[in-house]
């Protein structure tokens, strides 16, 4: 590129108005940049708050936007599933899909998908499930639940259609587009937004996707892990009175939380999968 052309392009960039993001979005983006750029041993975390992030959060310019579009992707009438997976147990069941996406299937719930799922990523949910979707721009991931469709490229979200009267979708990371049968509107969600469809009415509201431990004893965090992940934490006796300030995503990967605790307190850990126990020392 010649010098005049280069100068012209730089001038355009200088005069562009930057996209405005909230302070929390800026801080999240910076921390993710730090995590990728600097080795974990050299990175200094803020003493007043530690953030655990299992996947990059994508920032988009739209916020709970309604977009009118006649091309509605909700077409499930001819959906013929070749694979059906049920969870008749009382515990969450992890399901690994053919495209490497992961589904945490809630008790008394069911998913159905087609045989060529890698190229036709359509899945139907009966009940409740949490999804961590592998990115694939060429093959959008669609979740059908009753009269709603959730369309994503790569993200993490939950779909709850357990109630006969409503469907609730909560977005934790990335971006999703929501569609409703026989309606032309599209609802585009950002992380921390909840889509509720009930009695033919749509509502988009905020929800708290984080859980905060503000100067809590480690035993409180230990109880949270046991309740939500099913693993018991064993800590050295001298840590009985140790306190922690921590914010984590409610759907955070357990391995990420354990590694963070290990780094914060310079502890080694061992995981016993048979008895579901994590021992720090």
PANUSE-620090 format. One record per residue (C-alpha): x, y, z; residue in one letter. Coordinates in Angstrom, 3 decimals. Layout:
BEGIN
X  Y  Z  rest
X  Y  Z  A
...
//
This chain:
BEGIN
X  Y  Z  rest
0.000  0.000  0.000  X
1.462  3.367  -0.975  X
2.056  6.104  1.573  X
-0.940  8.250  0.540  X
-3.298  5.285  0.692  X
-1.978  4.250  4.102  X
-2.415  7.797  5.422  X
-5.992  7.854  4.135  X
-6.866  4.549  5.854  X
-5.318  5.669  9.139  X
-7.291  8.918  8.981  X
-10.527  6.942  8.556  X
-9.724  4.816  11.605  X
-8.880  7.925  13.653  X
-12.146  9.640  12.801  X
-14.340  6.601  13.481  X
-16.531  6.741  16.595  X
-15.644  3.847  18.882  X
-18.335  1.414  19.991  X
-19.429  2.172  23.537  X
-19.348  -0.676  26.032  X
-20.093  -0.769  29.726  X
-17.305  -0.767  32.312  X
-18.003  -4.416  33.123  X
-17.679  -5.394  29.451  X
-14.405  -3.486  29.160  X
-13.022  -5.124  32.288  X
-14.061  -8.586  31.110  X
-12.451  -8.044  27.703  X
-9.220  -6.770  29.306  X
-8.998  -9.699  31.689  X
-9.507  -12.148  28.832  X
-6.759  -10.374  26.860  X
-4.459  -10.658  29.879  X
-5.224  -14.354  30.301  X
-4.277  -15.088  26.705  X
-1.246  -12.802  26.555  X
0.551  -13.472  29.845  X
1.431  -16.833  31.454  X
-0.785  -17.625  34.431  X
2.107  -17.557  36.899  X
3.054  -14.015  35.934  X
-0.481  -12.612  35.863  X
-1.381  -10.594  38.956  X
-5.035  -10.868  39.888  X
-6.780  -8.043  41.692  X
-6.822  -8.761  45.436  X
-10.421  -7.605  45.898  X
-11.989  -9.780  43.242  X
-11.097  -12.855  41.149  X
-13.030  -13.709  38.019  X
-13.314  -17.235  36.652  X
-14.112  -17.524  32.947  X
-14.263  -20.861  31.150  X
-14.920  -19.418  27.689  X
-14.510  -16.089  25.952  X
-17.538  -13.804  26.149  X
-18.430  -12.307  22.800  X
-19.446  -8.634  22.855  X
-22.051  -7.477  20.352  X
-23.515  -4.068  19.590  X
-27.131  -5.096  20.081  X
-28.840  -5.339  23.466  X
-32.066  -7.297  23.763  X
-32.971  -6.120  20.267  X
-36.098  -7.006  18.363  X
-35.455  -7.457  14.645  X
-38.253  -7.899  12.131  X
-37.413  -10.669  9.711  X
-39.725  -12.670  7.467  X
-37.173  -15.488  7.241  X
-38.098  -17.244  10.471  X
-35.896  -20.324  11.105  X
-38.539  -22.024  13.232  X
-39.434  -25.027  11.113  X
-39.756  -28.139  13.265  X
-42.796  -29.769  11.711  X
-40.614  -32.123  9.653  X
-38.056  -32.713  12.398  X
-37.318  -36.459  12.391  X
-34.889  -37.476  15.123  X
-32.695  -40.540  14.810  X
-31.093  -40.216  18.248  X
-33.042  -39.787  21.470  X
-31.316  -39.346  24.839  X
-33.301  -39.296  28.074  X
-32.325  -38.614  31.663  X
-34.663  -40.561  33.969  X
-32.316  -40.092  36.955  X
-32.359  -37.477  39.707  X
-28.972  -36.020  38.702  X
-27.780  -33.880  35.786  X
-26.466  -35.976  32.898  X
-23.630  -34.783  30.638  X
-24.147  -35.550  26.953  X
-21.403  -35.063  24.336  X
-22.888  -34.328  20.926  X
-21.266  -35.445  17.621  X
-19.996  -31.878  16.957  X
-18.228  -31.788  20.378  X
-20.858  -29.498  21.927  X
-21.895  -30.471  25.451  X
-25.374  -30.704  26.949  X
-26.065  -30.893  30.679  X
-29.418  -32.631  30.635  X
-31.586  -32.032  33.693  X
-33.488  -34.857  35.431  X
-36.639  -36.088  33.660  X
-35.596  -34.334  30.448  X
-34.969  -35.485  26.883  X
-33.122  -34.355  23.746  X
-33.540  -35.497  20.135  X
-31.274  -34.867  17.146  X
-30.716  -36.110  13.608  X
-28.066  -38.556  12.371  X
-26.177  -35.964  10.288  X
-25.940  -33.625  13.274  X
-22.455  -32.272  12.481  X
-23.773  -30.632  9.303  X
-27.379  -30.212  10.463  X
-27.128  -28.986  14.044  X
-30.782  -29.099  15.049  X
-31.812  -30.443  18.422  X
-35.140  -30.647  20.234  X
-35.510  -30.355  24.010  X
-38.237  -31.679  26.266  X
-37.667  -30.462  29.799  X
-34.550  -28.499  30.746  X
-30.942  -28.457  29.517  X
-27.813  -26.311  29.558  X
-25.740  -26.044  26.357  X
-22.081  -25.248  25.681  X
-21.952  -24.982  21.907  X
-18.856  -25.482  19.786  X
-18.368  -22.628  17.312  X
-19.104  -23.404  13.682  X
-20.045  -20.407  11.526  X
-21.056  -22.616  8.598  X
-23.508  -24.656  10.647  X
-25.669  -22.659  13.084  X
-26.829  -24.520  16.178  X
-30.605  -24.515  16.681  X
-32.515  -25.650  19.759  X
-36.254  -26.245  19.423  X
-38.439  -26.165  22.526  X
-42.197  -26.065  22.036  X
-42.948  -22.969  19.933  X
-39.508  -21.355  20.329  X
-36.207  -21.623  18.473  X
-32.807  -20.597  19.867  X
-30.187  -20.045  17.135  X
-26.486  -19.724  18.013  X
-23.008  -19.970  16.491  X
-21.026  -20.662  19.659  X
-22.112  -19.841  23.200  X
-23.478  -21.188  26.498  X
-27.104  -20.925  27.545  X
-29.898  -22.830  29.260  X
-33.320  -23.761  27.896  X
-36.090  -24.608  30.330  X
-39.370  -25.880  28.963  X
-40.311  -27.984  31.971  X
-43.391  -25.877  32.636  X
-46.420  -26.510  30.441  X
-47.080  -22.762  30.265  X
-43.711  -21.220  29.370  X
-40.214  -21.519  27.921  X
-37.280  -19.708  29.550  X
-33.882  -19.201  27.885  X
-30.986  -17.724  29.906  X
-27.842  -16.586  28.069  X
-24.533  -16.906  29.930  X
-22.003  -16.260  27.160  X
-22.033  -15.254  23.494  X
-25.186  -14.288  21.631  X
-28.395  -16.018  20.583  X
-31.327  -15.185  18.355  X
-34.806  -16.136  19.544  X
-37.766  -16.882  17.301  X
-41.362  -17.806  18.059  X
-43.623  -19.808  15.789  X
-45.899  -17.685  13.577  X
-44.203  -14.446  14.691  X
-41.919  -12.366  12.440  X
-39.862  -10.757  15.206  X
-36.377  -11.897  16.179  X
-35.106  -11.257  19.700  X
-31.318  -11.028  19.991  X
-30.011  -11.575  23.505  X
-26.765  -10.542  25.172  X
-25.107  -12.304  28.139  X
-27.143  -11.833  31.312  X
-30.495  -11.579  29.526  X
-33.425  -13.962  29.953  X
-36.062  -14.679  27.307  X
-39.463  -15.794  28.597  X
-42.283  -16.983  26.340  X
-45.631  -17.555  28.059  X
-49.213  -17.358  26.815  X
-48.072  -16.062  23.401  X
-46.241  -13.156  25.119  X
-42.474  -12.537  24.996  X
-40.483  -10.809  27.741  X
-36.733  -10.074  27.752  X
-35.343  -9.295  31.212  X
-32.010  -9.316  33.032  X
-30.886  -12.088  35.357  X
-27.816  -12.501  37.538  X
-25.514  -15.008  35.847  X
-22.880  -14.762  38.582  X
-22.641  -15.906  42.170  X
-20.588  -13.739  44.542  X
-18.667  -14.802  47.625  X
-17.922  -11.599  49.527  X
-15.385  -12.229  52.305  X
-16.954  -15.646  52.916  X
-15.306  -18.583  54.661  X
-13.964  -21.212  52.296  X
-16.421  -23.680  53.785  X
-19.238  -21.645  52.189  X
-17.641  -22.066  48.765  X
-17.073  -25.738  49.552  X
-20.784  -26.177  50.303  X
-21.714  -24.397  47.062  X
-19.476  -26.730  45.034  X
-20.897  -29.815  46.719  X
-24.491  -28.647  46.178  X
-24.086  -27.566  42.548  X
-21.401  -29.929  41.243  X
-21.684  -32.956  43.511  X
-18.016  -32.922  44.635  X
-16.870  -32.664  48.237  X
-13.935  -30.329  48.955  X
-11.319  -31.321  51.552  X
-9.049  -28.467  52.708  X
-6.114  -28.406  55.159  X
-7.192  -27.721  58.763  X
-5.440  -24.346  58.848  X
-7.811  -23.103  56.123  X
-10.919  -23.527  58.297  X
-11.019  -19.795  59.038  X
-9.649  -18.645  55.686  X
-11.954  -16.235  53.833  X
-12.395  -15.634  50.123  X
-13.815  -12.954  47.830  X
-14.760  -14.453  44.496  X
-17.162  -14.035  41.588  X
-17.914  -16.972  39.312  X
-20.313  -17.735  36.520  X
-23.194  -19.868  37.795  X
-22.439  -22.314  34.978  X
-18.670  -22.196  35.439  X
-16.644  -25.303  34.691  X
-15.691  -27.001  37.979  X
-12.111  -27.541  36.826  X
-11.700  -23.784  36.342  X
-12.920  -23.053  39.886  X
-10.630  -25.678  41.416  X
-7.594  -24.425  39.503  X
-8.374  -20.877  40.596  X
-8.531  -21.864  44.287  X
-5.277  -23.762  43.843  X
-3.569  -20.689  42.360  X
-4.962  -18.263  44.942  X
-3.749  -20.268  47.945  X
-0.749  -22.027  46.388  X
-2.251  -25.473  46.985  X
-2.009  -28.712  45.064  X
-5.146  -30.763  44.543  X
-6.215  -34.279  43.694  X
-9.604  -35.304  42.288  X
-11.090  -38.696  43.131  X
-13.797  -39.345  40.549  X
-15.019  -42.533  42.187  X
-16.106  -40.864  45.421  X
-16.370  -37.378  43.836  X
-13.951  -35.723  46.216  X
-11.399  -32.905  45.717  X
-8.522  -32.878  48.184  X
-6.298  -29.798  48.559  X
-2.894  -29.945  50.237  X
//
